[in-house]
Structure formats: C-alpha cells, structure tokens
Amino acid sequence: MRKQYWYIILTYVIMQLSALIGIPLMYRFGYAGGQPTNANLTMAQGIYSVVSFFICLIIVLLILRTAPKQTLRNGKKASAGMSILWAVAGIWLALFSQGIAGMIEQYVFHVNSGSENTKAILNIIKAMPLMIIVSSIVGPILEEIIFRKIIFGVLYEKTNFFIAGLISSVIFGIVHQDLTHLLLYTAMGFTFAFLYVQTKRIIVPIFAHVMMNTIVVVMQLGPAQKYIEQHSEQMQLIIGGLFV
C-alpha cells in the first residue's frame, strides 16, 4: 500500500478517536452552550463532528493529491457520459440493495429496522442543522476514499471483487458501530464497490453515496418523517432506514 494511503487512514482514525476526548471536553467546559446538560452534549457532538470532519477532509484531499495517479487495476476509466449514467443509476441501486438487506434483516433475522446510529445522527442534526453537511456530503466523501478507493482498491489488486468487497464492507460496518445492521453496510459496500469497478472513477460511488444519504436525511426529517412512520413497511424497500 502506498505511504500516502497509510497517512490518509491514520488521519481518519485519529479524527474518529479524537471525539472520545474532544466532545467530553467541550461538554464539560461549556463550549457547547453554558451548563453541561443533555441538550448541550448533543450540541457538543454536532460542533465537534462538523469541525473534525471538515479538517479531516481537507487533510485527506491534500495527501491524496500527492499520491501517484493510477486507475483501478490500471483499467480504462468509463467515459464521462457513462460515468454520469452509472452515478445516477447508482443512487437507486444503493437504495434498492439497502432496502432488500433491510427486509432480510427484519423478516429473516428479526432485527429491528430502526438504528440507534441513525437516531443519534438525526438528534444531532435537529440540534445543529449544519451537521447535515457532514452526514450527507463530508462523511460519504471520506468513507468512499477510505473504504472503496483505498481498502477495497488495494485488496482488489491482490484478490477478487468478492473478497475485497466483503472485507472492506465489514470494516465499513464495524467503524459505524452498528453490528446489528452489518448486512446493510455490507450491501452498501458491495454496491459502491461495484460502481467503482464499473467506472474506475471514485467520484461515481461518492456521488451515489452522497445522494443516498441526502435522500435518507430528507425523508426522516419533518413532514416526510411522519409519513414514513405511518407507512414504515411500504417505505422499508425504498430507504432501508439506515445511514451509511
């Protein structure tokens, strides 16, 4: 693996782990709104997430610029037109595969369709709307660079699509700390890896991931959330009910 990739992974890991110290400090010393309360804890999580994710993205992109330019298995990139088609189709492919995985979890493994991770993110978004940018844009960009371009890409060079997709997707699920929905994350990982392999352009799974997360956020906030609660079984196939 290129040294730049190791630096990127290390940057991402440090960013994630720093929250264990940064958020409690902001909460304890009142930097999220005066006295330490549950509401201020949520605000602290939002502020720290926005700042840390943006800093991480800037550092990662700067490091990535120094890495040698090489396509997946030295293959030819898809044309701009085909890449756009795959990107748009990828949104619905991602939603569909997530919905199927969600139904399998619910009806085969009897796993509740709700996600504590999703609920926590939504609570932070309600307290700090700017968090939408992290959950819908910054987060997906970082995740596609880390889990698809680097982890999947390196493994795919040495193994095959299934092994590389499985390992990178499982790690993807573990990082989200939501093992009860590991099947959903695996389905997402394979979908985005498929888009990457088909086009040899990381921007394609990034676009599909960003749009999918944006759709899920919009559909679970405000009036859309009430509609989904009233038609949860019908909507399960569409959104799967989980951020990735």
N, C-alpha and C positions, 0 to 999 in steps of 0.2 A: 504494500500500500504506500502511496506517495506520502512524503512527510507533511505536505500541506493538508492532506486528509486527516492525518492524526491531529494536527493543530486545530482543525475545524471541530472534530469530535471532542477534543479536550475543552475547547471553548464552550461547546454546547453543554457538556457535563458540568463544568464549573458554573455556568449560568443556572442550571437546574438546581444544583446543590446549594448555591448561594442563597436561594429562597429560604432555606432552613434557618439561616441566620438573619438575613435582611428583613424578612417580614416580621418576625418577633421583635426585632429592634425598633422598627417603625411603629409597631403597635404599642410597645412598652413605653416609648418616649413621646407618644402622642403626635407623631408626624402625619398621622392619617386623620386627624380631627380632634385633638384635645384628649379627653379622658379615654382610657382603654375600655372600650365596650365591644360587643359583638359586631355592631354596625361598623365601627371603626376598624375592626380586624378585617372585615370584608373589604373595606376601602384600602387598607394597607396591602392586602393581597393584589388588588387591582392596580394600585400605583406601582408596586414593585414589579409586577408582571409586565406592565407596559414599558417601564424604563429598561428592565433587564433584557426583555426580548428584543427591543429596538437596538440596544447596544450590541447584543449578541449577533443580530442580523448584519449590522454594519461590519463587525469584525470578520464574520464568516465570509461575506462577499469580498472584502478586501483580501483575505487569504486565498479565496478561490481564484481571484484574478491572477495570482502568481503561479497557479498550478498549470502544468502543460496541457494544452488543448487537445483532447482526444475523444472521439465518439465511442459509444458502447461497442466493444469488440471491433473497433475500427470500421464499423459499418457506415454506410452512406446515410446521411440524415434524410428524413422524409421532406418532400417539398413543402414550401410554406402553405400551399393550399391544402395538402393532405394533413399537415400538422394541425391546421385550424379545424378541419373536419373531425380529426381524432380528439382534439381538445373539447369540442362541443359535445360529441358523442360520448366522451369520457365522463362528462357530468352525469348523464343519465345511466351510463353503465355502472358508475360508482354508487349512485342512489339505488339502482336495482339490485346490485350484488349485496349492498348493505341491508336492504330490505329482506332479501332471501335469507341471509345469515341471521338476521334478527328473528325471522319466523322459525328457523331451525332451533335457535336458542330457546325461544318461547314455547314451542309446541313439542319439541323432541327432548330438550334438556330441562324444560320447565324453569328457565331463567327469566326473571322479571325483565320486561322490556325497558324499564327505566334505568338510568345510570346516575350514580352518585357524582361521578366526574362531571357529567353534563349539568346536573342540578347546581353543582358548586360554581361552574363557569357562568351559568345563567344568573345566579345570585350576584356574582361579581359584576357582570355586565349591567345589571339593574342598578347597582350602586355606583358604577363608573362606566358609562356608555363607551368611553374610549377603548375599553377592553375588547370591544367588537373587532377593532382593527387587529388585535393580537390573535384572537381566536379564529378570525376569518381570513386574514392575509399573512401576517408575520409568522404565525405558528406554522401554517401549511408550507410556506416557502422554506423555512428551516427544516421541517420534517422531510420534505422531498429531497432536499440537498443531503441531509444526513442519512436517511433510511433508504432512499432509492438511488441517488447518484453515487453515494459513497459505499454504504454497506452492501446494498443489492448489486451495484455495479462491480465492485471488487469480487464478490462471491460468484457473480455470473461469468466473469472472465475465467474462473477456475473450475466451475461446476456446470450446472444447467439451470434452466429457468425455475423449475420446481424447488430445488434445494435452496437456491439463492432467494427466491420469493418467500419460502417458508421461514427461513432463519431471520431474514430482515423484517418480516411481518410480525413474528413472535416477539422480537426485540422491540418493535414498534408498539405492540400491545403492552408489554411489560413496563415500558417507560411511561405509559399513560396511567399506570397503577390501577387498572380496571380489569383484573384477570377473569372476572365472571363473564366479560364480553370479549374474551380473547378471539373467539371465532369471528366477530365483527371486524376487529382490527386486522385479522388475517385476510379476510375477504377484501378489505380495503387495500391492504398491502399488495395483494396479487393483482388487483385491478390497476393500481397506479404503476406497478412494475410492468404490467402488460402494455400500458400506454407508452411507457419509456422505451421498451424493447421495439415496439412497432414504429416509433418515430425517431428514436435515437436523440430526442430533444427533451431535456429535463423540464423545459418550460411547459410542455404539454401536460404531464401529470400535476405540475404546480397549478396550472390554470384550473384543471378539473377539481383538484383538492380545494382550492380557494373558493370556487363557485359552489361546491357541495356544502362546505362549512357555512358559507353565507346563506344558502337556502335553508339549512337546518336552523341557524340562528333566527332568521326572519320568521320561520314557521313556528318557533317556540316562544316567541315574544308577542305580547299584546293580543289583539283580536284573533290572530292565527292560532295562538296557543289554546284559546278556549275552544276553537273549532276542532283542533286535534284531540283535545281531551274528550270531546263529545263523540268523535269518530276515530278513536285510537286504533281499533282493529283494522279499519279500512286504510288508515294512513300508515300503518306499520310497513307495508310493502314499499311505500314511497320514500320515507325518510329514515327508517330503522331506529330513530330516536336516540342517536349517539353521535357525539363529536369525535372526530378522529383527526 
